[in-house]
């Protein structure tokens, strides 16, 4: 039907100027550094008051809402780069947001804890969030590029690597505010560095093309 939107429709025309693979990769790393910072601060502003309110239900709701907001912010930043190559990826931000939030809830239940600094939760949540978001984003990318399967594997690796850099900032710096700002930015840059490899590989023309 003509009036129904088609979020998975393939669109080949774009008004954005072409971007080289090197520029795309560097832009992706930079955008992810900014995305993690904005998502961390924005998601924290949404969920932190409820987490600190006390009670398991309030902390669970605050955590889910915070990650949902942070995922939407991060997905929006990534979409700003992706739309130059894939103009039809309008659902990107929402899939990242929803699946990251779902992964957090699953990880928290699996770890049996609601403490954000719990190591078991950290180790469970970060790969789960990357894997969950990566699978659904693969459904979007696979219709637009070959070799999109690499996105799942490297996205699952990028999340714990980025979060590990974020945690390392608290070891290096004894200033909490500085550790948060630097940790989020560097963690996002690390994540972008890793799943940016998948993005560059996906965008690379085939040898026999």
MODELLER restraints for C-alpha pairs under 7 A, 6 or more apart:
rsr = mdl.restraints
at = mdl.atoms
rsr.add(forms.Gaussian(group=physical.xy_distance, feature=features.Distance(at['CA:7:A'], at['CA:88:A']), mean=6.69, stdev=0.5))
rsr.add(forms.Gaussian(group=physical.xy_distance, feature=features.Distance(at['CA:7:A'], at['CA:90:A']), mean=6.71, stdev=0.5))
rsr.add(forms.Gaussian(group=physical.xy_distance, feature=features.Distance(at['CA:7:A'], at['CA:91:A']), mean=6.66, stdev=0.5))
rsr.add(forms.Gaussian(group=physical.xy_distance, feature=features.Distance(at['CA:8:A'], at['CA:140:A']), mean=6.38, stdev=0.5))
rsr.add(forms.Gaussian(group=physical.xy_distance, feature=features.Distance(at['CA:9:A'], at['CA:88:A']), mean=6.72, stdev=0.5))
rsr.add(forms.Gaussian(group=physical.xy_distance, feature=features.Distance(at['CA:10:A'], at['CA:88:A']), mean=6.55, stdev=0.5))
rsr.add(forms.Gaussian(group=physical.xy_distance, feature=features.Distance(at['CA:10:A'], at['CA:143:A']), mean=6.82, stdev=0.5))
rsr.add(forms.Gaussian(group=physical.xy_distance, feature=features.Distance(at['CA:10:A'], at['CA:144:A']), mean=6.41, stdev=0.5))
rsr.add(forms.Gaussian(group=physical.xy_distance, feature=features.Distance(at['CA:11:A'], at['CA:87:A']), mean=6.34, stdev=0.5))
rsr.add(forms.Gaussian(group=physical.xy_distance, feature=features.Distance(at['CA:11:A'], at['CA:88:A']), mean=5.83, stdev=0.5))
rsr.add(forms.Gaussian(group=physical.xy_distance, feature=features.Distance(at['CA:14:A'], at['CA:87:A']), mean=6.21, stdev=0.5))
rsr.add(forms.Gaussian(group=physical.xy_distance, feature=features.Distance(at['CA:16:A'], at['CA:84:A']), mean=5.52, stdev=0.5))
rsr.add(forms.Gaussian(group=physical.xy_distance, feature=features.Distance(at['CA:21:A'], at['CA:200:A']), mean=6.40, stdev=0.5))
rsr.add(forms.Gaussian(group=physical.xy_distance, feature=features.Distance(at['CA:25:A'], at['CA:196:A']), mean=5.92, stdev=0.5))
rsr.add(forms.Gaussian(group=physical.xy_distance, feature=features.Distance(at['CA:25:A'], at['CA:200:A']), mean=6.51, stdev=0.5))
rsr.add(forms.Gaussian(group=physical.xy_distance, feature=features.Distance(at['CA:28:A'], at['CA:81:A']), mean=6.66, stdev=0.5))
rsr.add(forms.Gaussian(group=physical.xy_distance, feature=features.Distance(at['CA:28:A'], at['CA:192:A']), mean=6.06, stdev=0.5))
rsr.add(forms.Gaussian(group=physical.xy_distance, feature=features.Distance(at['CA:28:A'], at['CA:196:A']), mean=6.36, stdev=0.5))
rsr.add(forms.Gaussian(group=physical.xy_distance, feature=features.Distance(at['CA:29:A'], at['CA:189:A']), mean=5.17, stdev=0.5))
rsr.add(forms.Gaussian(group=physical.xy_distance, feature=features.Distance(at['CA:29:A'], at['CA:192:A']), mean=4.41, stdev=0.5))
rsr.add(forms.Gaussian(group=physical.xy_distance, feature=features.Distance(at['CA:29:A'], at['CA:193:A']), mean=5.54, stdev=0.5))
rsr.add(forms.Gaussian(group=physical.xy_distance, feature=features.Distance(at['CA:29:A'], at['CA:196:A']), mean=6.93, stdev=0.5))
rsr.add(forms.Gaussian(group=physical.xy_distance, feature=features.Distance(at['CA:30:A'], at['CA:189:A']), mean=6.42, stdev=0.5))
rsr.add(forms.Gaussian(group=physical.xy_distance, feature=features.Distance(at['CA:31:A'], at['CA:77:A']), mean=6.30, stdev=0.5))
rsr.add(forms.Gaussian(group=physical.xy_distance, feature=features.Distance(at['CA:31:A'], at['CA:78:A']), mean=6.64, stdev=0.5))
rsr.add(forms.Gaussian(group=physical.xy_distance, feature=features.Distance(at['CA:32:A'], at['CA:78:A']), mean=6.78, stdev=0.5))
rsr.add(forms.Gaussian(group=physical.xy_distance, feature=features.Distance(at['CA:32:A'], at['CA:188:A']), mean=5.00, stdev=0.5))
rsr.add(forms.Gaussian(group=physical.xy_distance, feature=features.Distance(at['CA:32:A'], at['CA:189:A']), mean=5.75, stdev=0.5))
rsr.add(forms.Gaussian(group=physical.xy_distance, feature=features.Distance(at['CA:32:A'], at['CA:192:A']), mean=5.37, stdev=0.5))
rsr.add(forms.Gaussian(group=physical.xy_distance, feature=features.Distance(at['CA:33:A'], at['CA:185:A']), mean=4.49, stdev=0.5))
rsr.add(forms.Gaussian(group=physical.xy_distance, feature=features.Distance(at['CA:33:A'], at['CA:186:A']), mean=6.24, stdev=0.5))
rsr.add(forms.Gaussian(group=physical.xy_distance, feature=features.Distance(at['CA:33:A'], at['CA:187:A']), mean=6.97, stdev=0.5))
rsr.add(forms.Gaussian(group=physical.xy_distance, feature=features.Distance(at['CA:33:A'], at['CA:188:A']), mean=4.05, stdev=0.5))
rsr.add(forms.Gaussian(group=physical.xy_distance, feature=features.Distance(at['CA:33:A'], at['CA:189:A']), mean=4.38, stdev=0.5))
rsr.add(forms.Gaussian(group=physical.xy_distance, feature=features.Distance(at['CA:34:A'], at['CA:185:A']), mean=6.19, stdev=0.5))
rsr.add(forms.Gaussian(group=physical.xy_distance, feature=features.Distance(at['CA:35:A'], at['CA:73:A']), mean=6.85, stdev=0.5))
rsr.add(forms.Gaussian(group=physical.xy_distance, feature=features.Distance(at['CA:35:A'], at['CA:74:A']), mean=4.77, stdev=0.5))
rsr.add(forms.Gaussian(group=physical.xy_distance, feature=features.Distance(at['CA:35:A'], at['CA:77:A']), mean=5.63, stdev=0.5))
rsr.add(forms.Gaussian(group=physical.xy_distance, feature=features.Distance(at['CA:35:A'], at['CA:188:A']), mean=6.94, stdev=0.5))
rsr.add(forms.Gaussian(group=physical.xy_distance, feature=features.Distance(at['CA:36:A'], at['CA:74:A']), mean=6.32, stdev=0.5))
rsr.add(forms.Gaussian(group=physical.xy_distance, feature=features.Distance(at['CA:36:A'], at['CA:184:A']), mean=5.50, stdev=0.5))
rsr.add(forms.Gaussian(group=physical.xy_distance, feature=features.Distance(at['CA:36:A'], at['CA:185:A']), mean=6.11, stdev=0.5))
rsr.add(forms.Gaussian(group=physical.xy_distance, feature=features.Distance(at['CA:36:A'], at['CA:188:A']), mean=4.99, stdev=0.5))
rsr.add(forms.Gaussian(group=physical.xy_distance, feature=features.Distance(at['CA:37:A'], at['CA:181:A']), mean=6.64, stdev=0.5))
rsr.add(forms.Gaussian(group=physical.xy_distance, feature=features.Distance(at['CA:37:A'], at['CA:184:A']), mean=5.01, stdev=0.5))
rsr.add(forms.Gaussian(group=physical.xy_distance, feature=features.Distance(at['CA:37:A'], at['CA:185:A']), mean=5.36, stdev=0.5))
rsr.add(forms.Gaussian(group=physical.xy_distance, feature=features.Distance(at['CA:38:A'], at['CA:73:A']), mean=6.91, stdev=0.5))
rsr.add(forms.Gaussian(group=physical.xy_distance, feature=features.Distance(at['CA:39:A'], at['CA:70:A']), mean=4.07, stdev=0.5))
rsr.add(forms.Gaussian(group=physical.xy_distance, feature=features.Distance(at['CA:39:A'], at['CA:71:A']), mean=6.66, stdev=0.5))
rsr.add(forms.Gaussian(group=physical.xy_distance, feature=features.Distance(at['CA:39:A'], at['CA:73:A']), mean=5.29, stdev=0.5))
rsr.add(forms.Gaussian(group=physical.xy_distance, feature=features.Distance(at['CA:39:A'], at['CA:74:A']), mean=5.52, stdev=0.5))
rsr.add(forms.Gaussian(group=physical.xy_distance, feature=features.Distance(at['CA:40:A'], at['CA:70:A']), mean=6.11, stdev=0.5))
rsr.add(forms.Gaussian(group=physical.xy_distance, feature=features.Distance(at['CA:40:A'], at['CA:184:A']), mean=6.91, stdev=0.5))
rsr.add(forms.Gaussian(group=physical.xy_distance, feature=features.Distance(at['CA:42:A'], at['CA:69:A']), mean=6.95, stdev=0.5))
rsr.add(forms.Gaussian(group=physical.xy_distance, feature=features.Distance(at['CA:42:A'], at['CA:70:A']), mean=6.07, stdev=0.5))
rsr.add(forms.Gaussian(group=physical.xy_distance, feature=features.Distance(at['CA:43:A'], at['CA:66:A']), mean=4.16, stdev=0.5))
rsr.add(forms.Gaussian(group=physical.xy_distance, feature=features.Distance(at['CA:43:A'], at['CA:67:A']), mean=5.80, stdev=0.5))
rsr.add(forms.Gaussian(group=physical.xy_distance, feature=features.Distance(at['CA:43:A'], at['CA:69:A']), mean=5.12, stdev=0.5))
rsr.add(forms.Gaussian(group=physical.xy_distance, feature=features.Distance(at['CA:43:A'], at['CA:70:A']), mean=4.29, stdev=0.5))
rsr.add(forms.Gaussian(group=physical.xy_distance, feature=features.Distance(at['CA:44:A'], at['CA:66:A']), mean=5.78, stdev=0.5))
rsr.add(forms.Gaussian(group=physical.xy_distance, feature=features.Distance(at['CA:46:A'], at['CA:65:A']), mean=6.74, stdev=0.5))
rsr.add(forms.Gaussian(group=physical.xy_distance, feature=features.Distance(at['CA:46:A'], at['CA:66:A']), mean=5.20, stdev=0.5))
rsr.add(forms.Gaussian(group=physical.xy_distance, feature=features.Distance(at['CA:47:A'], at['CA:62:A']), mean=4.10, stdev=0.5))
rsr.add(forms.Gaussian(group=physical.xy_distance, feature=features.Distance(at['CA:47:A'], at['CA:63:A']), mean=5.55, stdev=0.5))
rsr.add(forms.Gaussian(group=physical.xy_distance, feature=features.Distance(at['CA:47:A'], at['CA:65:A']), mean=5.68, stdev=0.5))
rsr.add(forms.Gaussian(group=physical.xy_distance, feature=features.Distance(at['CA:47:A'], at['CA:66:A']), mean=4.07, stdev=0.5))
rsr.add(forms.Gaussian(group=physical.xy_distance, feature=features.Distance(at['CA:48:A'], at['CA:62:A']), mean=6.35, stdev=0.5))
rsr.add(forms.Gaussian(group=physical.xy_distance, feature=features.Distance(at['CA:50:A'], at['CA:58:A']), mean=5.50, stdev=0.5))
rsr.add(forms.Gaussian(group=physical.xy_distance, feature=features.Distance(at['CA:50:A'], at['CA:59:A']), mean=5.86, stdev=0.5))
rsr.add(forms.Gaussian(group=physical.xy_distance, feature=features.Distance(at['CA:50:A'], at['CA:62:A']), mean=4.69, stdev=0.5))
rsr.add(forms.Gaussian(group=physical.xy_distance, feature=features.Distance(at['CA:51:A'], at['CA:58:A']), mean=6.01, stdev=0.5))
rsr.add(forms.Gaussian(group=physical.xy_distance, feature=features.Distance(at['CA:51:A'], at['CA:59:A']), mean=3.96, stdev=0.5))
rsr.add(forms.Gaussian(group=physical.xy_distance, feature=features.Distance(at['CA:51:A'], at['CA:62:A']), mean=5.10, stdev=0.5))
rsr.add(forms.Gaussian(group=physical.xy_distance, feature=features.Distance(at['CA:51:A'], at['CA:63:A']), mean=6.58, stdev=0.5))
rsr.add(forms.Gaussian(group=physical.xy_distance, feature=features.Distance(at['CA:64:A'], at['CA:101:A']), mean=5.45, stdev=0.5))
rsr.add(forms.Gaussian(group=physical.xy_distance, feature=features.Distance(at['CA:64:A'], at['CA:105:A']), mean=6.84, stdev=0.5))
rsr.add(forms.Gaussian(group=physical.xy_distance, feature=features.Distance(at['CA:67:A'], at['CA:100:A']), mean=6.76, stdev=0.5))
rsr.add(forms.Gaussian(group=physical.xy_distance, feature=features.Distance(at['CA:67:A'], at['CA:101:A']), mean=5.27, stdev=0.5))
rsr.add(forms.Gaussian(group=physical.xy_distance, feature=features.Distance(at['CA:68:A'], at['CA:97:A']), mean=4.89, stdev=0.5))
rsr.add(forms.Gaussian(group=physical.xy_distance, feature=features.Distance(at['CA:68:A'], at['CA:98:A']), mean=6.05, stdev=0.5))
rsr.add(forms.Gaussian(group=physical.xy_distance, feature=features.Distance(at['CA:68:A'], at['CA:101:A']), mean=5.25, stdev=0.5))
rsr.add(forms.Gaussian(group=physical.xy_distance, feature=features.Distance(at['CA:69:A'], at['CA:97:A']), mean=6.82, stdev=0.5))
rsr.add(forms.Gaussian(group=physical.xy_distance, feature=features.Distance(at['CA:70:A'], at['CA:97:A']), mean=6.94, stdev=0.5))
rsr.add(forms.Gaussian(group=physical.xy_distance, feature=features.Distance(at['CA:71:A'], at['CA:93:A']), mean=6.98, stdev=0.5))
rsr.add(forms.Gaussian(group=physical.xy_distance, feature=features.Distance(at['CA:71:A'], at['CA:96:A']), mean=5.54, stdev=0.5))
rsr.add(forms.Gaussian(group=physical.xy_distance, feature=features.Distance(at['CA:71:A'], at['CA:97:A']), mean=3.67, stdev=0.5))
rsr.add(forms.Gaussian(group=physical.xy_distance, feature=features.Distance(at['CA:71:A'], at['CA:100:A']), mean=6.45, stdev=0.5))
rsr.add(forms.Gaussian(group=physical.xy_distance, feature=features.Distance(at['CA:72:A'], at['CA:93:A']), mean=4.99, stdev=0.5))
rsr.add(forms.Gaussian(group=physical.xy_distance, feature=features.Distance(at['CA:72:A'], at['CA:94:A']), mean=5.74, stdev=0.5))
rsr.add(forms.Gaussian(group=physical.xy_distance, feature=features.Distance(at['CA:72:A'], at['CA:96:A']), mean=6.65, stdev=0.5))
rsr.add(forms.Gaussian(group=physical.xy_distance, feature=features.Distance(at['CA:72:A'], at['CA:97:A']), mean=4.67, stdev=0.5))
rsr.add(forms.Gaussian(group=physical.xy_distance, feature=features.Distance(at['CA:75:A'], at['CA:92:A']), mean=6.01, stdev=0.5))
rsr.add(forms.Gaussian(group=physical.xy_distance, feature=features.Distance(at['CA:75:A'], at['CA:93:A']), mean=3.62, stdev=0.5))
rsr.add(forms.Gaussian(group=physical.xy_distance, feature=features.Distance(at['CA:75:A'], at['CA:94:A']), mean=6.98, stdev=0.5))
rsr.add(forms.Gaussian(group=physical.xy_distance, feature=features.Distance(at['CA:75:A'], at['CA:96:A']), mean=5.82, stdev=0.5))
rsr.add(forms.Gaussian(group=physical.xy_distance, feature=features.Distance(at['CA:75:A'], at['CA:97:A']), mean=6.96, stdev=0.5))
rsr.add(forms.Gaussian(group=physical.xy_distance, feature=features.Distance(at['CA:76:A'], at['CA:93:A']), mean=5.06, stdev=0.5))
rsr.add(forms.Gaussian(group=physical.xy_distance, feature=features.Distance(at['CA:79:A'], at['CA:92:A']), mean=6.49, stdev=0.5))
rsr.add(forms.Gaussian(group=physical.xy_distance, feature=features.Distance(at['CA:79:A'], at['CA:93:A']), mean=6.85, stdev=0.5))
rsr.add(forms.Gaussian(group=physical.xy_distance, feature=features.Distance(at['CA:83:A'], at['CA:89:A']), mean=6.54, stdev=0.5))
rsr.add(forms.Gaussian(group=physical.xy_distance, feature=features.Distance(at['CA:89:A'], at['CA:140:A']), mean=6.85, stdev=0.5))
rsr.add(forms.Gaussian(group=physical.xy_distance, feature=features.Distance(at['CA:92:A'], at['CA:137:A']), mean=6.77, stdev=0.5))
rsr.add(forms.Gaussian(group=physical.xy_distance, feature=features.Distance(at['CA:95:A'], at['CA:133:A']), mean=6.49, stdev=0.5))
rsr.add(forms.Gaussian(group=physical.xy_distance, feature=features.Distance(at['CA:95:A'], at['CA:136:A']), mean=6.75, stdev=0.5))
rsr.add(forms.Gaussian(group=physical.xy_distance, feature=features.Distance(at['CA:95:A'], at['CA:137:A']), mean=6.94, stdev=0.5))
rsr.add(forms.Gaussian(group=physical.xy_distance, feature=features.Distance(at['CA:96:A'], at['CA:133:A']), mean=5.12, stdev=0.5))
rsr.add(forms.Gaussian(group=physical.xy_distance, feature=features.Distance(at['CA:99:A'], at['CA:129:A']), mean=6.60, stdev=0.5))
rsr.add(forms.Gaussian(group=physical.xy_distance, feature=features.Distance(at['CA:99:A'], at['CA:132:A']), mean=5.66, stdev=0.5))
rsr.add(forms.Gaussian(group=physical.xy_distance, feature=features.Distance(at['CA:99:A'], at['CA:133:A']), mean=5.18, stdev=0.5))
rsr.add(forms.Gaussian(group=physical.xy_distance, feature=features.Distance(at['CA:100:A'], at['CA:129:A']), mean=4.58, stdev=0.5))
rsr.add(forms.Gaussian(group=physical.xy_distance, feature=features.Distance(at['CA:100:A'], at['CA:132:A']), mean=6.89, stdev=0.5))
rsr.add(forms.Gaussian(group=physical.xy_distance, feature=features.Distance(at['CA:100:A'], at['CA:133:A']), mean=6.18, stdev=0.5))
rsr.add(forms.Gaussian(group=physical.xy_distance, feature=features.Distance(at['CA:103:A'], at['CA:125:A']), mean=6.21, stdev=0.5))
rsr.add(forms.Gaussian(group=physical.xy_distance, feature=features.Distance(at['CA:103:A'], at['CA:128:A']), mean=5.53, stdev=0.5))
rsr.add(forms.Gaussian(group=physical.xy_distance, feature=features.Distance(at['CA:103:A'], at['CA:129:A']), mean=4.88, stdev=0.5))
rsr.add(forms.Gaussian(group=physical.xy_distance, feature=features.Distance(at['CA:103:A'], at['CA:132:A']), mean=6.75, stdev=0.5))
rsr.add(forms.Gaussian(group=physical.xy_distance, feature=features.Distance(at['CA:104:A'], at['CA:125:A']), mean=5.44, stdev=0.5))
rsr.add(forms.Gaussian(group=physical.xy_distance, feature=features.Distance(at['CA:104:A'], at['CA:129:A']), mean=6.77, stdev=0.5))
rsr.add(forms.Gaussian(group=physical.xy_distance, feature=features.Distance(at['CA:107:A'], at['CA:121:A']), mean=5.93, stdev=0.5))
rsr.add(forms.Gaussian(group=physical.xy_distance, feature=features.Distance(at['CA:107:A'], at['CA:124:A']), mean=5.48, stdev=0.5))
rsr.add(forms.Gaussian(group=physical.xy_distance, feature=features.Distance(at['CA:107:A'], at['CA:125:A']), mean=5.02, stdev=0.5))
rsr.add(forms.Gaussian(group=physical.xy_distance, feature=features.Distance(at['CA:108:A'], at['CA:114:A']), mean=6.11, stdev=0.5))
rsr.add(forms.Gaussian(group=physical.xy_distance, feature=features.Distance(at['CA:108:A'], at['CA:121:A']), mean=5.93, stdev=0.5))
rsr.add(forms.Gaussian(group=physical.xy_distance, feature=features.Distance(at['CA:111:A'], at['CA:120:A']), mean=6.02, stdev=0.5))
rsr.add(forms.Gaussian(group=physical.xy_distance, feature=features.Distance(at['CA:111:A'], at['CA:121:A']), mean=5.68, stdev=0.5))
rsr.add(forms.Gaussian(group=physical.xy_distance, feature=features.Distance(at['CA:126:A'], at['CA:159:A']), mean=5.21, stdev=0.5))
rsr.add(forms.Gaussian(group=physical.xy_distance, feature=features.Distance(at['CA:126:A'], at['CA:160:A']), mean=4.82, stdev=0.5))
rsr.add(forms.Gaussian(group=physical.xy_distance, feature=features.Distance(at['CA:127:A'], at['CA:156:A']), mean=5.00, stdev=0.5))
rsr.add(forms.Gaussian(group=physical.xy_distance, feature=features.Distance(at['CA:127:A'], at['CA:157:A']), mean=6.53, stdev=0.5))
rsr.add(forms.Gaussian(group=physical.xy_distance, feature=features.Distance(at['CA:127:A'], at['CA:159:A']), mean=5.84, stdev=0.5))
rsr.add(forms.Gaussian(group=physical.xy_distance, feature=features.Distance(at['CA:127:A'], at['CA:160:A']), mean=5.59, stdev=0.5))
rsr.add(forms.Gaussian(group=physical.xy_distance, feature=features.Distance(at['CA:130:A'], at['CA:155:A']), mean=5.20, stdev=0.5))
rsr.add(forms.Gaussian(group=physical.xy_distance, feature=features.Distance(at['CA:130:A'], at['CA:156:A']), mean=4.21, stdev=0.5))
rsr.add(forms.Gaussian(group=physical.xy_distance, feature=features.Distance(at['CA:130:A'], at['CA:159:A']), mean=5.33, stdev=0.5))
rsr.add(forms.Gaussian(group=physical.xy_distance, feature=features.Distance(at['CA:131:A'], at['CA:152:A']), mean=6.13, stdev=0.5))
rsr.add(forms.Gaussian(group=physical.xy_distance, feature=features.Distance(at['CA:131:A'], at['CA:155:A']), mean=6.36, stdev=0.5))
rsr.add(forms.Gaussian(group=physical.xy_distance, feature=features.Distance(at['CA:131:A'], at['CA:156:A']), mean=4.45, stdev=0.5))
rsr.add(forms.Gaussian(group=physical.xy_distance, feature=features.Distance(at['CA:134:A'], at['CA:151:A']), mean=6.32, stdev=0.5))
rsr.add(forms.Gaussian(group=physical.xy_distance, feature=features.Distance(at['CA:134:A'], at['CA:152:A']), mean=4.56, stdev=0.5))
rsr.add(forms.Gaussian(group=physical.xy_distance, feature=features.Distance(at['CA:134:A'], at['CA:155:A']), mean=5.71, stdev=0.5))
rsr.add(forms.Gaussian(group=physical.xy_distance, feature=features.Distance(at['CA:134:A'], at['CA:156:A']), mean=6.92, stdev=0.5))
rsr.add(forms.Gaussian(group=physical.xy_distance, feature=features.Distance(at['CA:135:A'], at['CA:152:A']), mean=5.62, stdev=0.5))
rsr.add(forms.Gaussian(group=physical.xy_distance, feature=features.Distance(at['CA:138:A'], at['CA:148:A']), mean=6.15, stdev=0.5))
rsr.add(forms.Gaussian(group=physical.xy_distance, feature=features.Distance(at['CA:138:A'], at['CA:149:A']), mean=6.55, stdev=0.5))
rsr.add(forms.Gaussian(group=physical.xy_distance, feature=features.Distance(at['CA:138:A'], at['CA:151:A']), mean=6.55, stdev=0.5))
rsr.add(forms.Gaussian(group=physical.xy_distance, feature=features.Distance(at['CA:138:A'], at['CA:152:A']), mean=6.63, stdev=0.5))
rsr.add(forms.Gaussian(group=physical.xy_distance, feature=features.Distance(at['CA:141:A'], at['CA:148:A']), mean=5.99, stdev=0.5))
rsr.add(forms.Gaussian(group=physical.xy_distance, feature=features.Distance(at['CA:142:A'], at['CA:148:A']), mean=5.18, stdev=0.5))
rsr.add(forms.Gaussian(group=physical.xy_distance, feature=features.Distance(at['CA:145:A'], at['CA:202:A']), mean=6.27, stdev=0.5))
rsr.add(forms.Gaussian(group=physical.xy_distance, feature=features.Distance(at['CA:145:A'], at['CA:203:A']), mean=6.95, stdev=0.5))
rsr.add(forms.Gaussian(group=physical.xy_distance, feature=features.Distance(at['CA:146:A'], at['CA:202:A']), mean=6.16, stdev=0.5))
rsr.add(forms.Gaussian(group=physical.xy_distance, feature=features.Distance(at['CA:147:A'], at['CA:202:A']), mean=5.42, stdev=0.5))
rsr.add(forms.Gaussian(group=physical.xy_distance, feature=features.Distance(at['CA:148:A'], at['CA:202:A']), mean=5.80, stdev=0.5))
rsr.add(forms.Gaussian(group=physical.xy_distance, feature=features.Distance(at['CA:150:A'], at['CA:198:A']), mean=5.62, stdev=0.5))
rsr.add(forms.Gaussian(group=physical.xy_distance, feature=features.Distance(at['CA:151:A'], at['CA:195:A']), mean=6.69, stdev=0.5))
rsr.add(forms.Gaussian(group=physical.xy_distance, feature=features.Distance(at['CA:151:A'], at['CA:198:A']), mean=5.32, stdev=0.5))
rsr.add(forms.Gaussian(group=physical.xy_distance, feature=features.Distance(at['CA:151:A'], at['CA:199:A']), mean=6.98, stdev=0.5))
rsr.add(forms.Gaussian(group=physical.xy_distance, feature=features.Distance(at['CA:154:A'], at['CA:194:A']), mean=6.35, stdev=0.5))
rsr.add(forms.Gaussian(group=physical.xy_distance, feature=features.Distance(at['CA:154:A'], at['CA:195:A']), mean=5.12, stdev=0.5))
rsr.add(forms.Gaussian(group=physical.xy_distance, feature=features.Distance(at['CA:154:A'], at['CA:198:A']), mean=6.44, stdev=0.5))
rsr.add(forms.Gaussian(group=physical.xy_distance, feature=features.Distance(at['CA:155:A'], at['CA:195:A']), mean=5.32, stdev=0.5))
rsr.add(forms.Gaussian(group=physical.xy_distance, feature=features.Distance(at['CA:158:A'], at['CA:191:A']), mean=4.44, stdev=0.5))
rsr.add(forms.Gaussian(group=physical.xy_distance, feature=features.Distance(at['CA:158:A'], at['CA:194:A']), mean=5.46, stdev=0.5))
rsr.add(forms.Gaussian(group=physical.xy_distance, feature=features.Distance(at['CA:158:A'], at['CA:195:A']), mean=6.01, stdev=0.5))
rsr.add(forms.Gaussian(group=physical.xy_distance, feature=features.Distance(at['CA:159:A'], at['CA:191:A']), mean=6.07, stdev=0.5))
rsr.add(forms.Gaussian(group=physical.xy_distance, feature=features.Distance(at['CA:161:A'], at['CA:190:A']), mean=6.83, stdev=0.5))
rsr.add(forms.Gaussian(group=physical.xy_distance, feature=features.Distance(at['CA:161:A'], at['CA:191:A']), mean=6.47, stdev=0.5))
rsr.add(forms.Gaussian(group=physical.xy_distance, feature=features.Distance(at['CA:162:A'], at['CA:187:A']), mean=3.97, stdev=0.5))
rsr.add(forms.Gaussian(group=physical.xy_distance, feature=features.Distance(at['CA:162:A'], at['CA:188:A']), mean=5.82, stdev=0.5))
rsr.add(forms.Gaussian(group=physical.xy_distance, feature=features.Distance(at['CA:162:A'], at['CA:190:A']), mean=5.27, stdev=0.5))
rsr.add(forms.Gaussian(group=physical.xy_distance, feature=features.Distance(at['CA:162:A'], at['CA:191:A']), mean=4.84, stdev=0.5))
rsr.add(forms.Gaussian(group=physical.xy_distance, feature=features.Distance(at['CA:163:A'], at['CA:187:A']), mean=5.86, stdev=0.5))
rsr.add(forms.Gaussian(group=physical.xy_distance, feature=features.Distance(at['CA:165:A'], at['CA:183:A']), mean=6.33, stdev=0.5))
rsr.add(forms.Gaussian(group=physical.xy_distance, feature=features.Distance(at['CA:165:A'], at['CA:186:A']), mean=6.68, stdev=0.5))
rsr.add(forms.Gaussian(group=physical.xy_distance, feature=features.Distance(at['CA:165:A'], at['CA:187:A']), mean=4.99, stdev=0.5))
rsr.add(forms.Gaussian(group=physical.xy_distance, feature=features.Distance(at['CA:166:A'], at['CA:183:A']), mean=3.96, stdev=0.5))
rsr.add(forms.Gaussian(group=physical.xy_distance, feature=features.Distance(at['CA:166:A'], at['CA:184:A']), mean=5.64, stdev=0.5))
rsr.add(forms.Gaussian(group=physical.xy_distance, feature=features.Distance(at['CA:166:A'], at['CA:186:A']), mean=6.96, stdev=0.5))
rsr.add(forms.Gaussian(group=physical.xy_distance, feature=features.Distance(at['CA:166:A'], at['CA:187:A']), mean=5.09, stdev=0.5))
rsr.add(forms.Gaussian(group=physical.xy_distance, feature=features.Distance(at['CA:167:A'], at['CA:183:A']), mean=6.91, stdev=0.5))
rsr.add(forms.Gaussian(group=physical.xy_distance, feature=features.Distance(at['CA:169:A'], at['CA:179:A']), mean=5.09, stdev=0.5))
rsr.add(forms.Gaussian(group=physical.xy_distance, feature=features.Distance(at['CA:169:A'], at['CA:182:A']), mean=6.82, stdev=0.5))
rsr.add(forms.Gaussian(group=physical.xy_distance, feature=features.Distance(at['CA:169:A'], at['CA:183:A']), mean=5.03, stdev=0.5))
rsr.add(forms.Gaussian(group=physical.xy_distance, feature=features.Distance(at['CA:170:A'], at['CA:179:A']), mean=5.30, stdev=0.5))
rsr.add(forms.Gaussian(group=physical.xy_distance, feature=features.Distance(at['CA:173:A'], at['CA:179:A']), mean=5.73, stdev=0.5))
